[in-house]
Structure formats: C-alpha cells, structure tokens
Amino acid sequence: MTITELTPDEVLGYCRASLGIGTEPSGLDDILLAGLLRRAAGIHCPCSRSALRAALTESLAYLNPDRGALADQLDNLIEAMIVAGDLLELSDVATDDPEVKGTWVFAAPPSFVVRRTGNIFLTGFAPDQDGFLPEHLARRVIRSHVTQFIAPEPGEDLIEQLIAHGLHQLSEAVWLRSPKAQAPEQLIQRFENQLASQPTCGPVSGLEILDRDTKVTYYRGRWSAPSGQTGTFVARRPQEFGAPLWSFAELVDGTLKRIVDLPPKHYRWRGCDAAWHLQMAIDRSAGQPQQYRRGSTDAGVRFDFFSPLPLWAQRRLMVLGHERPRSSSLFAYEIPVAEAAEEEKNLQESLWLAPTDA
C-alpha cells in the first residue's frame, strides 16, 4: 500500500472541487471558506455562532497556523452569511425548543431572489449536501465573497427550473423590506421613551458605549468603557454565554442609570441592526453624520463605508451589486451605474449618511 503525502494546497483543491467552486489552489479565500461554512452549518445548525466558527477552525487548524486570524475571518463571513440569508438568527425563526438559545443560528432553506437585471441571487443551502442545484446549473453559478448568482440564458425560463428543483422564490419587495422612513429625531425619541420607562439600575460589569464624540470614520475606535459621560448611548453588555447584548443606556457622570435591551418588541431585525440605525440617527442629529466615500470604476460606482450598515441596507447593496476589497474603509460595494443614484439617495434619506472625499 502506498501512502501519498498531500500538500495543504492539494487538500484545499480537493475541498474546492467537492464544493463545486473550481480546483485552482488559492488558499483559504472567502469563497472557499463560505462554502465550507455552509457545509459545516448543514451539519451543526442550529448552534451558536461560536460553535460554528470553532467547528471549522479546528478542521482547518493544520492548514492555517494563524488560528486567531482565521477565527476573525470566519466571524466576518458568518455575519455576511446572515446578511445574505444563508443563515437565520433566532429572531427570523420560530421554535418550541426551550434549549434553543437566543444567539443560535439556523440553516436557511434553498431560495432565490430575482434581481432587476434578471440575474438570480441564490441563498440558503441543503443540510448534509454540498449543493442543491443540478450539475448543469451549478457550474454556471458566479460567486463573489459569500454571495452566489446565476444568470439566465436567452430564452431560458430559469425561475421555473429553480422552482422545479425545490427552491423557494422570495419576493424582492419582502427580501429588501426596510423600516418606515422617518426623521432621525423621531427614531431617537422613540428609543428614549422606551428607555425612560425602565427602572433605575445598578452598574453593569463590562459595559461598553459607542461614544458619540469620537470620529465617525473609525468605528472600532468609538467603543469604550463609560468615563464621565452624561446622556443616552448605544451600548453592549456581556452575557455569560454568547455574543454581547446590544442595549440603549442612560448615563449620569459615567454611571449607568437605566438600560434597555435591543431589539425592541415587534422589531423584525436584529439587535445590532436597531443599534446601528439608532447610532446613525444620533450622529446625524448631533451634526456629524456617518459617512461613505463614492468613486467611479470601469464597471459602475463604488461605495466605501466606515461603519456597519443594518441588515436591510447591506442586503440591498449585496443584491444589487458586488462586495469589493476594502480600501481604508470597513467594507465596500460596487453598484451598476443605473442603480447607483437611487441607492445613494437611499443612503442619505434612510440612513442619514453623508458623502466624503476623504
């Protein structure tokens, strides 16, 4: 019996081939990791984000010695897959199991959304399978970061084919649904009213606030422990298991007075979406709106962002365009010229963002 030693690139090449995403070795890029995450999620979900990340980190431990960097990369991809709809958080599903935690993620069923261009945006996956499309359609799938698209051929009824293979069509209007437009002051007042109805409380260990007086183009640098501030702030507080809880807090001279968890009742999006949207309103009301950078490319218009966007806003960019490598920004999308003006208007009117040349 002959034992053949495989190189890491050869192992990753076999992984790419089994997932149907090509065989060219290119390391642990986002497209390969997203495919492996779908495979792992099909086996382990429902589970926590950390459990899903750990399952893949351990599997790839001998193919990537920098486990810390890999874990960060997987965290970012899991978040992107939630935005794309491959994974659903508890607020998106209903379950009678009392053991299911509020921070668990579930595998979304195979579905698709028809883009205005006619291309098909694919989302979800089939548990315990590497793909849910027949081979003649699977090889036409175009991948970018965590997103997957397929373009119809002339005279082809691609929608009928996908439905015949068990995929569920999602309405673009429902898929891209966003909160009702309102003035930033209205949104702030609604959350402040909820906060005012809470009883006073004692200190919370590990509380962090998003400081409104810090630079809006450096998101990570805006987080800090309270240190003498007075007012209301978007906050995060740790919990024993799972990711930190998003909150809205009132401080007096740096001391916590009241706190309310996000999201509020009957809010269809996540706690982080409520928090990020609220912070956008706070920054706009304070006269220092969050910013984006606009630039022209050969294929369209590029938008660079310096702070996270709520799920509904990022999903619009994901469906209409393509994510691009960031450039002195948190993330970036390229949008077709025909869609760019409408999307820029949406950024300014719904999220109160301001353009910058910086």
N, C-alpha and C positions, 0 to 999 in steps of 0.2 A: 504494500500500500504506500502510495506517495502522498506526502503532505506538502502542500504548496503554501508558502508564506505570502499573504496579501499585504499590499501597502495600504495606508489609510485612504489614499485617493481611489484605489481599486474598490475598497469596501463602499466608499461613498458613491462610486459609479454604479455599483450593484443596487444601492438604495435608490438612486435616481431612476434606474431602469425599471425597478419594481413598482415605483410610483408613477411611471409613465411620463417623466419630465426630462427625458434625454439621458445620455450616458456620458457626456463630456465632464471630466472632473473639474470642478471649480470650487472645491472646499465646501464649508458649511455656509453657503449663502442663504439669503432669506427664503428663496423659493423652495430649496430643499428642506430647510427647517420647518417651513409652513406645511409642507407635505407630510413630514414626519410627525408634526404636532397633530394633524388631522388623524393620522394612523393611531397615535397614542391616545388621542381623545376618544376615538371609536372603541378603544379597549377599556379605558379607565373611567370615562364620564358616566354618571355625574360624579364630580370630585372638585376639590378646591383648585384654584389656580396654582398654588404652590405644589400640590401633589402632581399635577400635570407637568409642570416645569421639572420637578425632581425626577419623574419617570424618564424623561428624555435626557436630562443632564447625566444621569447615571449610565444610560445606554451609550452615550457618546463620550464618556469620560476618557477613554483611551484614544479617541480620535481628535480630541481638542484638549490640550493640557490646561488651558486657561478657563477653569470652570466658572470663575466669577464673571468674566466677560460673556461666556456662553449663557449663563443664567440671566444676565441683564438683557441679552439679545432675545432670549425666549420670552421674558416678561413683556418686552415691547411687541413681539409677534402675537402673543396671546391677546394683548389689548387690541391690536389691529384686527385680529380674527373675530373678536367680539363686535367691533365696529362693522366689519364686513358681513356679519351674520352667520359665520361658520359655527360660532359658539354662542350660547344663550346664557345669560345670568339668571338667577332665581326670579328676579322681577319680571322676566319675559315668559315664565312658565308657571304652571300650577301643579302642585304635588301635595298629596296627603301624608307623605312620609315625614314623621316628626324628627327623624335623624338627619334630614337634609338641612344643611347649614345655609344661611343667607348669602354666603360668599361663594357657593358652589357654581360651577358652570356645567352646562348640558350640551350635548351634540345636537346641532340643528339639522332637520331633515333636508335632503337634497331639494333645492328650489332654484328658481331663476327669476330675474327681472329683465324686461326688455328695455334697453336704452333708447334714447331718442334717435340715435344713429342707426338703430336696427340691430346692433350687436347685443348679445345676450350676456348678462352678468350672472355668473354661477355662484351659488352659495350653499353652505351645508355639506354634509358628507354622509356616507352609509357606514354604520358601525361594522367593524371587523372586515372591511373591504378597503382596497387601495384606490378604488374608483367606482363611480356609479354610472358611467357612460359606456356605450359600446365602443369598440376599438376605433371604428371609422369616424366617430365624433370626438373621442378622447384625444386623438392625435392632432386635432385642429384647435385644441384649447390653447389660448395665449395667456401666459402667466406674467404677472408683474407684482413683486412684493408678495402680499397674501391674496391678491385678487386674481380671479380667473374669468376669462371672457371667451366667447366663441362667436364667430361672425357667420351669418347665413350666406350661402352661395346663391347665385342668380336663379330665381325660380324655385327655390327650396322653401318648404314650409318647416322651418327649424322648430318653431314653437310646438307644432303638432307632434314632431318627433320626440321632443323632450318630454312632453306630457305622456306620450305613449310609453316612454321608458320609466314612468313613475315619478317624474319631477313635478313639483308644485309651482305654478306660476304666481308670483307675488305682484300685486298692483304697484306700479311706480308711485302713485299718489300716497298709498299707505306706507310703502317702504321708506319714502323720503318725507314723511309727515314731520312737521316741526311745531313747536309751541306757537300759540297765537301771538302775533306781533303786538308789542306794547312799548311804552316809553321806559327807559331804564329806571326812572324814579318809581314807576308803578311796580316793577318787579321787586325792587329793594323794599318798598313799603309793605308788600305782601309778606315777605320773609320776616321783616322786622315786627309785623303784627303777630306772627306765629311765635317769634322769639319772646315777645313781651308777655305772652300768655303763659310762659313757663315759670315755675317757681325758682327762687334763687337757689344756688347750689354751691358746693364747696369746690376746692381745687381738683383738677384732673391731672394725674401724672402723665407726663409725656405729651401734653397738648402742644400742637404747633398751629401757628396762624399764618395766613397769607397777608403779608404786610402791604397795605395799600400805598405806603410812602416809598416803596422800593421801585427800582427800574422795571418797567413793564416788559422790556425785551429780554429779561433774564429770569425765566420762570423759576428755575430751581433755587436761585438766589433770593427769591421773595419769601421763602418759607423760613420761619424762625420761631423760637420759643417766645412767649409774651415777655416784654421787658418794659413795663411802664406805660403801655398804650391804653388809651380810653376810646371806646367806640364799639362798633359791631364788625366782626371779621369772619371770613370763611376760614374754617379750621379743620384739623384732622386730630383724632384721638385714637390711641392704640387700643386694641382689644386682645384678649388672651390668645385667641386663635383666629387666623385670617388676616386680611388686609385692614389697615386703619379705617375707622369710620369717619365719613365726611359729616361735618357739622357746621352750624352757624352759631357764633358765640358773641356774647356781650362782655366786654372787659371794662374795669374801672381801675386805672393806675396799674395795669398789668395783672390784676386779679380777676379771675373768672367770676362772673355774676350769674349769668344764665347761659344755657346751651340747648340747642335743639338739633336732632339728627336729621340728616338729609339722606334720601329724598323725602319730601312731604307726602302725606297720604294722597292717593289717587293720582300720583305723578307717574307717567308711564316709562320714564327714562331712569338712568342710574343716579346714585348719589353724587358721583363725580360730575355728571352732566349738569345737575342742578347747581353744584358748587361753582363750576367753571362759568356757567351762564350768569350766575349771580355776581361773580367777581368781575365779569365784563361790564355789567351794569354799574357796579361800584366804581370801577376805573373811569368809565365814561362820565358818570355823574360828578366825579372829582376833577374832571377836566384833563385827565391823562389817559385817553382810551388806549386799549391794547392795539397792536399794530400788525400789519402784514406788509410784505415787500412784493411788488409786482414787476415782472420783467418779461420781455418778448423772447420767444425761442423760434426755431425753424418750424416746429410742429404746433405751436399755439402760444398760450400765455402761462407763465409760471408764477405761482403764488407761494412765497415762503412765509411760514408762521413761527412766532416766537413763544406762544403759549398754547396749551392744549385746546382743542375745539370740542364742544359737546358732540355726542354720537350722531345726532341728526345732521349737523353741519358737515362733519367729516365724511359721513356716508354720501352726501351729495357730491362732494369732490371725488370720492372714491368711485362712484358710479359713472360720473360724467367724464372723469379724466384718469390720470395715472399718477401714482406717487413717484417722486423723483428723489435722488440723493440730496440730503440737506446741504445747505451752504450757509454757514454762520447763522443757522436757524434750528428750530426744534424739528420741523419736518416741512416738506414741500410737495405741491401737486402741480401738474401741468394740465391745463384745460384747453380744449379746442377753442379757436378764436370765436366761433359762432356762439359759444356758451359763456364766454368769459365775462362779457358785460353784465349779463343777468346775475351770474354768480358773485361778481364784485358788488353789485347792488345789494344782494342778499347779505354779504359780509358786513356791509356798512349799516344796513337798516335793521337787520335781525340780531346781529351780534355787536353792533356799535363799534366795529373795528375801523381804524384809520390807516391809510396808506403811508408808507415811509420810503425814502430813498436810501436810508442808512444801510 
